[in-house]
Amino acid sequence: MSKNSTAIVAVETIDSALSEPASPDQLLVEARAVLDRHRATMTAYRGGLPAERQAAKEIRSEDRAEVRSIHMSGIGRRIDLIALLRQRDQQGRPVWTVADPKESVGRYNGIISGDGILHVGYHEVETGRPTGGGKTFDPSPLPPLPQEARDLATDPWIRRRASWVGVLYQPQTWREVHPDPAIVVEWKSRPGEYYCLAVWGGDRAVIEEFVH
């Protein structure tokens, strides 16, 4: 994936059916505002004393992180992952889970503990909703991925910049109704936000309403 990419990568779906991400122009305006502020700040600190140079160094690091965060917000499309993960069936079992396809499902991958914490590739995502009876939810293996989705899930550029990469799917029903699986990530520079990089399958509305 190009580091300049700013759009969702759609797999076997209609790209226009998903709401548009922030435009490159919009992201560029936001980044330029940070850079303009940064230049003014660095000008003010120029020739400063040791404590001022220390402050300038910290501000430089913060501004770089902000520009990086703005850029990553344009890679994929925001998805309300927590709303999906909080859904339960009549038995109180989670309807959705997320598993890192590079790890076996089970134990620390795809499991949702009784207190509602999702474990995806040894990372934790708090859903805020316990499972039925407080039982640990041990999901079935995930559905097959199109090659394009496999490429995204293993892409080194994505892996370096993501806290985790996972497949969002319905473990109890995907064999019967074929709902949309998706590739989702949490970017390191945007903790607590979740981005959909690809979605495929025949019932795209299942996920579309949570993508914004």
C-alpha positions as a Python dict, from the first residue, in 0.01 Angstrom:
ca = {
    (1, 'M'): (0, 0, 0),
    (2, 'S'): (128, 344, -84),
    (3, 'K'): (195, 571, 211),
    (4, 'N'): (2, 839, 23),
    (5, 'S'): (-314, 631, -7),
    (6, 'T'): (-620, 794, 148),
    (7, 'A'): (-910, 577, 34),
    (8, 'I'): (-1073, 257, 149),
    (9, 'V'): (-970, -52, -44),
    (10, 'A'): (-1296, -220, -145),
    (11, 'V'): (-1302, -593, -215),
    (12, 'E'): (-1594, -729, -416),
    (13, 'T'): (-1823, -447, -313),
    (14, 'I'): (-1949, -115, -447),
    (15, 'D'): (-1711, 151, -324),
    (16, 'S'): (-1967, 431, -365),
    (17, 'A'): (-2208, 245, -135),
    (18, 'L'): (-1986, 334, 159),
    (19, 'S'): (-1976, 689, 287),
    (20, 'E'): (-1677, 884, 164),
    (21, 'P'): (-1368, 930, 382),
    (22, 'A'): (-1214, 1270, 439),
    (23, 'S'): (-1097, 1408, 107),
    (24, 'P'): (-724, 1448, 41),
    (25, 'D'): (-780, 1822, 5),
    (26, 'Q'): (-941, 1840, 348),
    (27, 'L'): (-657, 1644, 507),
    (28, 'L'): (-403, 1865, 332),
    (29, 'V'): (-569, 2178, 472),
    (30, 'E'): (-557, 2032, 824),
    (31, 'A'): (-193, 1928, 789),
    (32, 'R'): (-91, 2266, 647),
    (33, 'A'): (-255, 2443, 941),
    (34, 'V'): (-42, 2239, 1180),
    (35, 'L'): (273, 2305, 974),
    (36, 'D'): (203, 2681, 961),
    (37, 'R'): (155, 2686, 1338),
    (38, 'H'): (472, 2483, 1380),
    (39, 'R'): (680, 2722, 1171),
    (40, 'A'): (556, 3021, 1370),
    (41, 'T'): (635, 2845, 1696),
    (42, 'M'): (984, 2743, 1587),
    (43, 'T'): (1051, 3100, 1471),
    (44, 'A'): (959, 3227, 1816),
    (45, 'Y'): (1195, 2978, 1982),
    (46, 'R'): (1487, 3043, 1745),
    (47, 'G'): (1803, 3139, 1934),
    (48, 'G'): (1639, 3043, 2261),
    (49, 'L'): (1793, 2941, 2591),
    (50, 'P'): (1832, 2575, 2698),
    (51, 'A'): (1485, 2553, 2853),
    (52, 'E'): (1336, 2706, 2539),
    (53, 'R'): (1523, 2460, 2316),
    (54, 'Q'): (1388, 2179, 2533),
    (55, 'A'): (1033, 2308, 2484),
    (56, 'A'): (1087, 2346, 2109),
    (57, 'K'): (1204, 1985, 2085),
    (58, 'E'): (892, 1860, 2262),
    (59, 'I'): (663, 2075, 2048),
    (60, 'R'): (836, 1953, 1732),
    (61, 'S'): (767, 1593, 1834),
    (62, 'E'): (403, 1670, 1918),
    (63, 'D'): (344, 1849, 1587),
    (64, 'R'): (494, 1563, 1388),
    (65, 'A'): (266, 1320, 1569),
    (66, 'E'): (-35, 1541, 1491),
    (67, 'V'): (47, 1552, 1120),
    (68, 'R'): (94, 1174, 1120),
    (69, 'S'): (-242, 1132, 1291),
    (70, 'I'): (-414, 1352, 1032),
    (71, 'H'): (-263, 1148, 750),
    (72, 'M'): (-367, 815, 900),
    (73, 'S'): (-725, 936, 946),
    (74, 'G'): (-752, 925, 568),
    (75, 'I'): (-644, 560, 539),
    (76, 'G'): (-968, 360, 541),
    (77, 'R'): (-1302, 475, 677),
    (78, 'R'): (-1413, 516, 1034),
    (79, 'I'): (-1628, 234, 1163),
    (80, 'D'): (-1825, 215, 1487),
    (81, 'L'): (-1664, -112, 1585),
    (82, 'I'): (-1779, -98, 1947),
    (83, 'A'): (-2144, -77, 1845),
    (84, 'L'): (-2099, -396, 1642),
    (85, 'L'): (-1907, -575, 1917),
    (86, 'R'): (-2177, -492, 2173),
    (87, 'Q'): (-2445, -674, 1973),
    (88, 'R'): (-2567, -998, 2137),
    (89, 'D'): (-2788, -1284, 2018),
    (90, 'Q'): (-3074, -1433, 2222),
    (91, 'Q'): (-2831, -1643, 2422),
    (92, 'G'): (-2622, -1339, 2509),
    (93, 'R'): (-2339, -1443, 2280),
    (94, 'P'): (-2158, -1173, 2080),
    (95, 'V'): (-2283, -1146, 1723),
    (96, 'W'): (-1949, -1013, 1594),
    (97, 'T'): (-1586, -1066, 1680),
    (98, 'V'): (-1248, -965, 1541),
    (99, 'A'): (-949, -1193, 1494),
    (100, 'D'): (-601, -1133, 1358),
    (101, 'P'): (-578, -1369, 1057),
    (102, 'K'): (-205, -1414, 1113),
    (103, 'E'): (-274, -1589, 1445),
    (104, 'S'): (-488, -1894, 1522),
    (105, 'V'): (-836, -1812, 1652),
    (106, 'G'): (-872, -1890, 2021),
    (107, 'R'): (-712, -1809, 2353),
    (108, 'Y'): (-587, -1453, 2286),
    (109, 'N'): (-732, -1402, 1939),
    (110, 'G'): (-1102, -1354, 1867),
    (111, 'I'): (-1199, -1438, 2224),
    (112, 'I'): (-1443, -1209, 2406),
    (113, 'S'): (-1413, -1254, 2780),
    (114, 'G'): (-1712, -1251, 3014),
    (115, 'D'): (-1658, -885, 3100),
    (116, 'G'): (-1688, -797, 2731),
    (117, 'I'): (-1322, -744, 2649),
    (118, 'L'): (-1222, -853, 2299),
    (119, 'H'): (-878, -1008, 2260),
    (120, 'V'): (-744, -963, 1908),
    (121, 'G'): (-389, -1073, 1838),
    (122, 'Y'): (-290, -1020, 2206),
    (123, 'H'): (-442, -672, 2213),
    (124, 'E'): (-750, -579, 2414),
    (125, 'V'): (-1056, -382, 2301),
    (126, 'E'): (-1311, -293, 2569),
    (127, 'T'): (-1670, -322, 2446),
    (128, 'G'): (-1827, -223, 2778),
    (129, 'R'): (-2089, -498, 2758),
    (130, 'P'): (-2054, -837, 2934),
    (131, 'T'): (-2147, -1158, 2756),
    (132, 'G'): (-2453, -1360, 2855),
    (133, 'G'): (-2390, -1521, 3192),
    (134, 'G'): (-2044, -1368, 3198),
    (135, 'K'): (-1912, -1659, 2995),
    (136, 'T'): (-1604, -1633, 2776),
    (137, 'F'): (-1701, -1642, 2411),
    (138, 'D'): (-1481, -1876, 2208),
    (139, 'P'): (-1563, -1813, 1840),
    (140, 'S'): (-1545, -2043, 1542),
    (141, 'P'): (-1271, -1993, 1282),
    (142, 'L'): (-1307, -1700, 1046),
    (143, 'P'): (-1438, -1717, 686),
    (144, 'P'): (-1204, -1740, 385),
    (145, 'L'): (-1053, -1412, 273),
    (146, 'P'): (-1024, -1292, -86),
    (147, 'Q'): (-659, -1257, -186),
    (148, 'E'): (-689, -878, -182),
    (149, 'A'): (-799, -894, 182),
    (150, 'R'): (-512, -1129, 270),
    (151, 'D'): (-272, -884, 111),
    (152, 'L'): (-408, -600, 325),
    (153, 'A'): (-402, -805, 645),
    (154, 'T'): (-35, -891, 596),
    (155, 'D'): (86, -567, 440),
    (156, 'P'): (406, -459, 625),
    (157, 'W'): (328, -88, 580),
    (158, 'I'): (-11, -134, 748),
    (159, 'R'): (126, -364, 1019),
    (160, 'R'): (395, -116, 1121),
    (161, 'R'): (140, 163, 1166),
    (162, 'A'): (-143, -33, 1326),
    (163, 'S'): (-179, -141, 1686),
    (164, 'W'): (-362, -441, 1545),
    (165, 'V'): (-514, -568, 1220),
    (166, 'G'): (-814, -799, 1226),
    (167, 'V'): (-1101, -959, 1039),
    (168, 'L'): (-1444, -849, 1163),
    (169, 'Y'): (-1695, -1131, 1112),
    (170, 'Q'): (-2004, -1306, 1253),
    (171, 'P'): (-1866, -1633, 1390),
    (172, 'Q'): (-2202, -1803, 1453),
    (173, 'T'): (-2370, -1739, 1120),
    (174, 'W'): (-2124, -1659, 843),
    (175, 'R'): (-2156, -2009, 693),
    (176, 'E'): (-2534, -1968, 648),
    (177, 'V'): (-2609, -1605, 567),
    (178, 'H'): (-2272, -1481, 439),
    (179, 'P'): (-2275, -1137, 605),
    (180, 'D'): (-1998, -893, 527),
    (181, 'P'): (-1660, -969, 677),
    (182, 'A'): (-1420, -673, 683),
    (183, 'I'): (-1058, -585, 747),
    (184, 'V'): (-1039, -339, 1036),
    (185, 'V'): (-746, -171, 1209),
    (186, 'E'): (-665, 57, 1498),
    (187, 'W'): (-391, 297, 1389),
    (188, 'K'): (-122, 361, 1648),
    (189, 'S'): (-153, 736, 1592),
    (190, 'R'): (-532, 730, 1647),
    (191, 'P'): (-594, 509, 1953),
    (192, 'G'): (-956, 428, 2027),
    (193, 'E'): (-1061, 485, 1665),
    (194, 'Y'): (-1124, 201, 1424),
    (195, 'Y'): (-1093, 203, 1046),
    (196, 'C'): (-1239, -31, 783),
    (197, 'L'): (-990, -103, 504),
    (198, 'A'): (-1196, -355, 308),
    (199, 'V'): (-1539, -517, 312),
    (200, 'W'): (-1672, -800, 100),
    (201, 'G'): (-1971, -1031, 80),
    (202, 'G'): (-2332, -1007, -29),
    (203, 'D'): (-2505, -822, 255),
    (204, 'R'): (-2299, -504, 268),
    (205, 'A'): (-2569, -308, 455),
    (206, 'V'): (-2486, -508, 768),
    (207, 'I'): (-2162, -313, 800),
    (208, 'E'): (-2235, -1, 595),
    (209, 'E'): (-2456, 156, 858),
    (210, 'F'): (-2165, 151, 1102),
    (211, 'V'): (-1917, 310, 860),
    (212, 'H'): (-1906, 688, 856),
}
